[in-house]
Amino acid sequence: MNWEQLLSNKRLGQEQQPHRKDDRTEFQRDYDRLIFSAPFRRLQNKTQVFPLPGSIFVHNRLTHSLEVSSVGRSLGNDVGRLLLEKHPELRDTHIMELGSIVSAACLAHDLGNPPFGHSGEKAIGTYFSEGDGKFLKDYFCEETGDSISEDEWHDLINFEGNANAFRLLTHHFKGRRQGGFVMTYSTLASIVKYPFSSNLAGGKNKFGFFRDEMEFYQRIAHELGIPQLESKEGSLRYARYPLVYLVEAADDICYEIMDIEDAHKLKILTTAETKELLLSYFSENDKNAILKRMNTVEDANEQIVYLRSCVINTLENECVRVFIENEEKILAGKFEGSLIQSISEIPRNAYNECVKVSFARIYNSKDVMDIEIAGFKVITTLTDLMVQAVIHPNKAFSELLINRVSTQYNIKADTLYGRIMAVLDYISGMTDVYAMDMYRKINGMSIPTL
C-alpha cells in the first residue's frame, strides 16, 4: 500500500461530483455530517459500560465517541507530521489531514452498536445462534420460498456493531441519499476494524461488513489500493487499512482509562487503588515529577483527572512511536496485533493490569451485570417479536408491529434476509430508553395516556 493512493477524499456515491469550495476539507465535512446526524445524537442515550447516570455522570456512547475522536485527532496529527518529515515527497497529498480523517472515523466507530452496551450486541447474535431464532438456519417456506442462505446465517449469528456501523454509513436506506452518509473513501475504510466477511469470524463474532455491503467495501479497497488476501471460496478478506490502527488505538486508550476513572467516581475503586493503577504507567523519575504536580491539587477527583490526562498523553505518544517504527509492516499488511500491544514494557504492563482489574472489578460489578441482564432480555424479546412479525406479516399482531417501524427501514423487503436485516437496523438504532419503553408497551406493562 502507498500513502498517495490510500488517502482519497472521493465520496462513496458521489464519485463524479466536484468538491465544494469553502474553508472545510472533505474530511472535516465527514466530521460535521456525523456530528449533526440523528444516529450520532442517539448515542447520548446508549450505555457505554455503566448504567445511564443518576446523580453521578459517567460515560455514555456519545461522550465516549467524542473523547475517542479527540485522542484520534492527536494520533493522526502526530503521525501525519512525522510521516511528512520521513517522506517529504508526500507534501502534496492529504498526509497532513490524517487527524481529520481519524477523528471523523472515531466519531463513527460506535454508531452501529445496539442499546445496552455489548450485551445488546451479544443478545442479537445469540438469539439466532442459540435462542428462539435458531430455527431460521433450516427454515424454508414453500408458499413464499423464504429461506436463509449459509452466508446470510453467518451475518445473523455473528452480529457485530463495527460491521453495523459500516452498514449504517453506506447502506441505501429508504429516503436517504445514495451511498448512506456519502462519506469519503478514507474515512469509511478507517472504521472497518475487521476487514473480512462474517463467514471468517471463526466464532469470535468479529467481522467488517454484512453481505449487503460487501460490494461497497470492495469498491473502497480497489480505490485505495488495499490488497485482498487469500480466503476460502465465498469469503472476502483484505489487509487492514493503515488508519484503522489509529482509530483502534484511540478507542483502546479511552475506554480502558476512562472506565477506571468512572469506576473511581462510582466508588467501585478507591482513590488509593486508582492512583496506584494510573501511576504504574510511569518510570520512577516520571512518577515523582507527576506526584509533585498532582499534590498541588487537593480534590481527589481532580487528582485522578490529572493522572488520567498524563496516562492518555503517554499512551498516545507510545502508539504514535509504534506506528512510525512499523510503517513498512503496516503498509505491507504484515503488522500483527494492535498498537497498544506493542508499546514499551512499563506502560504495556500497566495497561494490562488495568484490563485485569476492569474485568475483575468493573465489568463484573453488580450494577453492570444488572444492566446487561435487563438489556439482554429486552433486546432478545424485541428481536423475537419483530422477526416473527416479518415471517408472518399477515397476522394481526404482526401488522401492528410492522406499522410501528419507521418507513426508512425496508421492513417489507422481497427477501427474508432483507426483512430480518431491516429488523436489526430498527432495533440497533434504538436508544436504551426507547427500547425499554417499547418492551414495556409490547408486554402491556405501560399503556400510553390517551
C-alpha positions as CSV (number, residue, x, y, z in Angstrom):
1,M,0.0,0.0,0.0
2,N,1.2,3.6,-0.6
3,W,0.1,6.8,1.0
4,E,-0.6,8.6,-2.3
5,Q,-3.4,6.2,-3.1
6,L,-4.5,5.4,0.5
7,L,-5.7,9.0,1.1
8,S,-8.6,9.9,-1.0
9,N,-11.3,12.5,-0.5
10,K,-13.6,10.9,-3.1
11,R,-17.1,10.2,-1.7
12,L,-18.9,6.9,-1.9
13,G,-22.0,7.5,-4.0
14,Q,-20.8,10.9,-5.4
15,E,-17.6,9.9,-7.1
16,Q,-18.2,12.2,-10.2
17,Q,-19.4,15.3,-8.3
18,P,-16.9,18.2,-7.9
19,H,-15.9,19.1,-4.4
20,R,-17.5,22.2,-2.8
21,K,-15.3,25.2,-2.3
22,D,-15.1,26.6,1.2
23,D,-12.7,26.6,4.1
24,R,-13.6,23.0,5.2
25,T,-11.7,20.0,3.8
26,E,-13.8,17.0,2.7
27,F,-12.7,15.1,5.8
28,Q,-13.9,17.9,8.0
29,R,-17.2,17.6,6.2
30,D,-17.3,14.0,7.2
31,Y,-16.9,15.0,10.8
32,D,-19.6,17.6,10.6
33,R,-22.1,15.3,8.9
34,L,-21.6,12.8,11.7
35,I,-21.9,15.4,14.5
36,F,-25.2,16.7,13.1
37,S,-26.7,13.2,12.4
38,A,-29.6,11.6,14.3
39,P,-27.7,8.3,14.8
40,F,-24.9,10.2,16.5
41,R,-27.2,12.2,18.7
42,R,-28.9,8.9,19.8
43,L,-25.6,7.8,21.3
44,Q,-26.2,10.0,24.3
45,N,-28.8,7.5,25.4
46,K,-26.9,4.3,24.8
47,T,-24.9,2.6,27.6
48,Q,-21.2,2.5,27.4
49,V,-20.4,0.3,30.4
50,F,-22.2,1.6,33.4
51,P,-26.0,2.1,33.7
52,L,-27.1,5.5,32.4
53,P,-26.4,8.1,35.2
54,G,-28.4,9.2,38.1
55,S,-26.7,11.8,40.2
56,I,-23.2,10.8,39.1
57,F,-22.4,11.3,35.4
58,V,-20.4,8.5,33.8
59,H,-19.6,7.9,30.1
60,N,-22.3,7.0,27.6
61,R,-21.6,6.1,23.9
62,L,-21.8,9.8,22.9
63,T,-19.2,11.1,25.4
64,H,-17.0,8.1,24.7
65,S,-17.1,8.7,21.0
66,L,-16.2,12.4,21.4
67,E,-13.2,11.5,23.6
68,V,-12.1,8.8,21.2
69,S,-12.3,11.4,18.4
70,S,-10.2,13.8,20.3
71,V,-7.5,11.3,21.0
72,G,-7.7,10.1,17.4
73,R,-7.2,13.6,16.1
74,S,-4.0,13.9,18.2
75,L,-2.8,10.5,16.9
76,G,-3.5,11.4,13.3
77,N,-1.9,14.8,13.5
78,D,1.3,13.5,15.1
79,V,1.6,10.5,12.7
80,G,1.0,12.8,9.7
81,R,3.6,15.3,10.9
82,L,6.2,12.5,11.4
83,L,5.4,10.8,8.1
84,L,5.9,14.1,6.3
85,E,9.3,14.5,7.9
86,K,10.1,11.0,6.9
87,H,8.7,11.3,3.4
88,P,8.9,14.9,2.2
89,E,7.6,13.8,-1.2
90,L,4.1,13.4,0.4
91,R,3.8,17.2,0.8
92,D,1.1,17.4,-2.0
93,T,-1.0,14.5,-0.6
94,H,-3.6,14.5,2.2
95,I,-1.0,13.4,4.7
96,M,-1.5,16.4,6.9
97,E,-5.2,15.7,7.1
98,L,-4.7,12.4,8.9
99,G,-6.0,13.9,12.1
100,S,-9.3,14.9,10.4
101,I,-9.7,11.5,8.9
102,V,-9.1,9.6,12.1
103,S,-11.2,11.9,14.2
104,A,-14.2,11.5,11.9
105,A,-13.8,7.7,11.8
106,C,-13.6,7.7,15.6
107,L,-16.9,9.6,15.8
108,A,-18.5,6.9,13.7
109,H,-16.9,3.8,15.2
110,D,-19.8,3.0,17.6
111,L,-22.7,4.2,15.5
112,G,-23.8,0.6,14.8
113,N,-23.9,-0.6,18.4
114,P,-27.4,-1.5,19.7
115,P,-28.8,-0.4,23.1
116,F,-27.4,-1.7,26.4
117,G,-23.7,-1.9,25.6
118,H,-22.1,-5.1,24.5
119,S,-25.0,-7.2,26.0
120,G,-27.3,-5.8,23.3
121,E,-24.9,-6.8,20.6
122,K,-24.5,-10.3,22.1
123,A,-28.2,-10.7,22.6
124,I,-28.9,-10.3,18.9
125,G,-26.2,-12.8,17.8
126,T,-27.2,-15.4,20.4
127,Y,-30.9,-15.1,19.6
128,F,-30.0,-16.7,16.3
129,S,-27.2,-19.0,17.3
130,E,-28.7,-20.5,20.5
131,G,-32.1,-18.8,21.1
132,D,-35.5,-19.0,19.6
133,G,-34.2,-17.7,16.3
134,K,-32.2,-20.9,15.7
135,F,-35.0,-22.4,13.7
136,L,-34.2,-20.0,10.8
137,K,-31.0,-21.8,10.0
138,D,-33.0,-24.6,8.2
139,Y,-36.2,-22.6,7.6
140,F,-37.9,-22.8,4.3
141,C,-41.4,-21.6,3.4
142,E,-42.9,-23.5,0.5
143,E,-45.5,-20.8,-0.1
144,T,-43.1,-17.8,-0.4
145,G,-39.8,-19.6,-1.0
146,D,-38.3,-17.7,2.0
147,S,-35.1,-19.1,3.4
148,I,-31.7,-18.0,4.8
149,S,-28.5,-18.9,3.0
150,E,-25.5,-20.1,4.9
151,D,-23.6,-16.9,4.2
152,E,-26.6,-14.8,5.4
153,W,-26.8,-17.0,8.5
154,H,-23.2,-16.1,9.4
155,D,-24.2,-12.4,9.3
156,L,-27.0,-13.1,11.8
157,I,-25.3,-15.3,14.4
158,N,-22.1,-13.1,14.4
159,F,-24.0,-9.8,14.5
160,E,-21.3,-7.1,15.1
161,G,-21.5,-3.4,15.9
162,N,-18.5,-2.5,13.8
163,A,-20.0,-4.1,10.7
164,N,-23.3,-2.5,11.5
165,A,-21.6,1.0,11.7
166,F,-20.2,0.4,8.2
167,R,-23.8,-0.6,7.1
168,L,-25.3,2.5,8.6
169,L,-22.8,4.7,6.8
170,T,-23.1,3.1,3.4
171,H,-26.5,1.3,3.1
172,H,-29.2,2.6,0.8
173,F,-31.9,3.2,3.5
174,K,-35.2,4.5,2.2
175,G,-35.3,8.3,1.8
176,R,-31.6,8.7,2.2
177,R,-29.2,9.9,-0.5
178,Q,-27.3,7.2,-2.4
179,G,-24.4,5.7,-0.5
180,G,-25.7,6.3,3.0
181,F,-23.9,9.2,4.6
182,V,-21.9,9.7,1.4
183,M,-18.6,9.7,3.4
184,T,-15.1,9.8,1.9
185,Y,-13.4,6.6,1.0
186,S,-10.6,7.1,3.5
187,T,-13.0,7.8,6.4
188,L,-15.1,4.7,5.6
189,A,-12.0,2.4,5.4
190,S,-10.8,3.7,8.7
191,I,-13.7,2.3,10.7
192,V,-13.5,-1.3,9.3
193,K,-11.6,-2.9,12.1
194,Y,-12.0,-6.5,10.9
195,P,-11.8,-6.3,7.0
196,F,-13.4,-9.7,6.3
197,S,-16.8,-11.3,5.8
198,S,-18.8,-12.9,8.5
199,N,-18.1,-16.5,7.5
200,L,-14.5,-15.9,8.5
201,A,-15.5,-14.7,12.0
202,G,-14.4,-18.0,13.5
203,G,-16.7,-17.9,16.5
204,K,-15.3,-14.6,17.7
205,N,-18.3,-12.5,16.4
206,K,-15.9,-10.1,14.7
207,F,-16.1,-9.1,11.0
208,G,-16.2,-6.0,8.9
209,F,-19.2,-5.9,6.6
210,F,-22.5,-7.7,6.1
211,R,-23.3,-9.4,2.7
212,D,-25.3,-6.4,1.5
213,E,-22.3,-4.1,2.0
214,M,-19.5,-6.3,0.6
215,E,-19.6,-4.6,-2.7
216,F,-19.1,-1.2,-1.1
217,Y,-16.0,-2.4,0.7
218,Q,-14.7,-3.9,-2.5
219,R,-15.1,-0.6,-4.2
220,I,-13.3,1.3,-1.4
221,A,-10.5,-1.3,-1.2
222,H,-10.0,-1.1,-5.0
223,E,-9.9,2.8,-5.0
224,L,-7.5,2.9,-2.0
225,G,-5.2,0.1,-3.1
226,I,-6.0,-2.1,-0.1
227,P,-4.8,-5.7,-1.1
228,Q,-7.2,-8.6,-1.0
229,L,-5.9,-11.6,0.9
230,E,-6.4,-15.3,0.2
231,S,-9.6,-16.8,1.7
232,K,-12.0,-19.6,1.2
233,E,-14.5,-19.5,-1.6
234,G,-17.4,-17.2,-0.9
235,S,-15.4,-15.2,1.6
236,L,-13.7,-11.8,1.4
237,R,-10.6,-10.8,3.3
238,Y,-8.4,-7.7,3.0
239,A,-5.4,-6.3,4.7
240,R,-6.1,-3.8,7.3
241,Y,-6.3,-0.1,6.2
242,P,-3.4,1.6,8.0
243,L,-5.5,4.3,9.7
244,V,-7.6,1.6,11.4
245,Y,-4.7,1.1,13.7
246,L,-5.0,4.7,14.9
247,V,-8.8,4.5,15.3
248,E,-8.4,1.3,17.3
249,A,-5.6,2.8,19.5
250,A,-7.8,5.8,20.3
251,D,-10.6,3.5,21.3
252,D,-8.3,1.3,23.4
253,I,-6.8,4.2,25.2
254,C,-10.2,5.9,26.0
255,Y,-12.4,3.0,27.0
256,E,-9.8,1.5,29.3
257,I,-8.6,4.6,31.1
258,M,-12.0,6.3,31.3
259,D,-13.6,3.2,32.7
260,I,-11.1,3.3,35.5
261,E,-12.0,7.0,36.2
262,D,-15.7,6.2,36.1
263,A,-15.2,3.3,38.5
264,H,-13.5,5.7,40.9
265,K,-16.4,8.2,40.6
266,L,-18.8,5.4,41.4
267,K,-16.6,4.2,44.3
268,I,-16.0,0.8,42.8
269,L,-12.3,1.6,43.1
270,T,-10.9,3.5,46.0
271,T,-8.8,6.7,45.4
272,A,-5.7,4.8,46.5
273,E,-6.3,1.9,44.1
274,T,-7.0,4.3,41.2
275,K,-3.8,6.3,41.9
276,E,-1.8,3.1,42.1
277,L,-3.1,1.9,38.7
278,L,-2.6,5.2,36.9
279,L,0.9,5.9,38.4
280,S,2.1,2.5,37.3
281,Y,2.3,3.8,33.7
282,F,5.4,5.8,34.6
283,S,9.0,5.2,35.5
284,E,10.1,6.2,39.0
285,N,11.6,9.6,37.8
286,D,8.5,10.5,35.9
287,K,6.3,9.3,38.7
288,N,8.0,11.6,41.2
289,A,7.5,14.6,39.0
290,I,3.9,13.8,38.3
291,L,3.2,13.3,42.1
292,K,4.7,16.7,42.8
293,R,2.4,18.4,40.4
294,M,-0.6,16.3,41.3
295,N,-0.2,17.2,45.0
296,T,-0.7,20.9,44.2
297,V,-4.4,19.9,43.8
298,E,-6.3,18.9,47.0
299,D,-9.5,17.4,45.5
300,A,-9.2,13.7,45.0
301,N,-11.3,13.6,41.8
302,E,-9.2,16.4,40.3
303,Q,-6.0,14.5,41.2
304,I,-7.4,11.4,39.3
305,V,-8.3,13.6,36.3
306,Y,-4.7,14.9,36.2
307,L,-3.3,11.4,36.4
308,R,-5.7,10.2,33.7
309,S,-4.6,13.0,31.3
310,C,-0.9,12.1,31.9
311,V,-1.6,8.5,31.1
312,I,-3.6,9.3,27.9
313,N,-0.7,11.5,26.8
314,T,1.8,8.8,27.4
315,L,-0.2,6.1,25.6
316,E,-0.8,8.5,22.7
317,N,2.9,9.2,22.3
318,E,3.7,5.5,22.6
319,C,1.2,4.5,19.9
320,V,2.5,7.1,17.5
321,R,6.0,5.8,18.0
322,V,4.9,2.2,17.4
323,F,3.1,3.3,14.2
324,I,6.0,5.2,12.7
325,E,8.5,2.5,13.6
326,N,6.3,-0.2,12.0
327,E,5.2,1.9,9.0
328,E,6.7,-0.5,6.4
329,K,5.0,-3.6,8.1
330,I,1.7,-1.7,8.3
331,L,1.8,-0.7,4.6
332,A,2.7,-4.3,3.7
333,G,-0.3,-5.6,5.7
334,K,2.0,-7.6,7.9
335,F,1.8,-5.8,11.3
336,E,0.3,-8.2,13.8
337,G,-2.0,-7.1,16.7
338,S,-2.9,-3.6,17.9
339,L,-0.6,-0.7,18.5
340,I,-1.3,-0.8,22.2
341,Q,0.1,-4.3,22.4
342,S,3.5,-3.2,21.1
343,I,4.1,-0.1,23.4
344,S,7.0,0.0,25.8
345,E,7.1,-2.5,28.7
346,I,6.2,-0.2,31.6
347,P,3.0,1.3,30.1
348,R,2.1,-2.0,28.5
349,N,2.3,-3.9,31.8
350,A,0.3,-1.1,33.5
351,Y,-2.4,-1.2,30.7
352,N,-2.7,-5.0,31.0
353,E,-3.1,-4.6,34.8
354,C,-5.9,-2.1,34.2
355,V,-7.6,-4.6,31.8
356,K,-7.3,-7.3,34.5
357,V,-8.8,-5.0,37.2
358,S,-11.6,-3.9,34.9
359,F,-12.8,-7.4,34.2
360,A,-12.5,-8.4,37.9
361,R,-14.0,-5.3,39.5
362,I,-15.8,-3.2,36.9
363,Y,-17.3,-5.3,34.1
364,N,-18.5,-8.0,36.6
365,S,-19.8,-5.5,39.1
366,K,-23.4,-5.8,40.2
367,D,-24.6,-2.6,38.5
368,V,-23.0,-3.5,35.2
369,M,-24.3,-7.1,35.3
370,D,-27.8,-5.9,36.1
371,I,-28.0,-3.6,33.1
372,E,-26.6,-6.4,30.9
373,I,-29.1,-8.9,32.1
374,A,-32.0,-6.5,31.6
375,G,-30.7,-5.4,28.3
376,F,-30.3,-8.9,27.1
377,K,-33.9,-9.7,27.9
378,V,-35.2,-6.5,26.3
379,I,-33.3,-6.9,23.0
380,T,-34.0,-10.7,22.8
381,T,-37.7,-10.1,23.3
382,L,-37.9,-7.3,20.7
383,T,-35.9,-9.2,18.2
384,D,-38.0,-12.3,18.5
385,L,-41.3,-10.4,18.2
386,M,-40.1,-8.4,15.2
387,V,-38.6,-11.5,13.4
388,Q,-41.9,-13.4,13.9
389,A,-43.7,-10.4,12.5
390,V,-41.8,-10.3,9.3
391,I,-42.1,-14.1,8.8
392,H,-45.8,-13.9,9.3
393,P,-46.7,-10.4,8.2
394,N,-50.4,-11.1,7.7
395,K,-51.1,-11.9,11.3
396,A,-53.0,-9.2,13.2
397,F,-50.3,-8.5,15.8
398,S,-47.6,-8.7,13.1
399,E,-49.3,-5.9,11.2
400,L,-49.4,-3.7,14.3
401,L,-45.6,-4.2,14.9
402,I,-44.7,-3.7,11.3
403,N,-46.7,-0.5,11.1
404,R,-44.8,0.7,14.2
405,V,-41.5,0.7,12.2
406,S,-40.2,3.8,10.6
407,T,-40.5,3.9,6.8
408,Q,-36.8,4.3,6.4
409,Y,-36.3,0.6,7.2
410,N,-37.2,-1.8,4.4
411,I,-39.3,-4.0,6.6
412,K,-41.2,-5.4,3.6
413,A,-38.2,-6.3,1.6
414,D,-38.5,-9.0,-1.0
415,T,-36.2,-11.5,0.8
416,L,-36.4,-12.9,4.3
417,Y,-32.8,-11.9,4.9
418,G,-33.6,-8.3,3.8
419,R,-36.6,-8.1,6.2
420,I,-34.6,-9.6,9.1
421,M,-31.8,-7.1,8.5
422,A,-34.3,-4.3,8.5
423,V,-35.5,-5.5,11.9
424,L,-31.9,-5.4,13.2
425,D,-31.4,-1.9,11.7
426,Y,-34.5,-0.8,13.6
427,I,-33.6,-2.4,16.9
428,S,-29.9,-1.5,16.8
429,G,-30.8,2.1,16.1
430,M,-32.9,2.4,19.3
431,T,-31.7,4.1,22.4
432,D,-31.8,2.3,25.8
433,V,-34.8,4.3,26.9
434,Y,-36.7,3.8,23.6
435,A,-36.0,0.0,23.6
436,M,-37.2,-0.2,27.3
437,D,-40.3,1.8,26.5
438,M,-41.2,-0.3,23.5
439,Y,-40.6,-3.5,25.5
440,R,-43.0,-2.3,28.3
441,K,-45.7,-1.3,25.8
442,I,-45.5,-4.5,23.8
443,N,-45.7,-6.5,27.0
444,G,-48.7,-4.5,28.3
445,M,-46.6,-3.1,31.2
446,S,-47.1,0.5,30.1
447,I,-50.1,2.0,28.3
448,P,-49.9,5.4,26.7
449,T,-52.2,8.1,28.2
450,L,-54.9,9.0,25.8
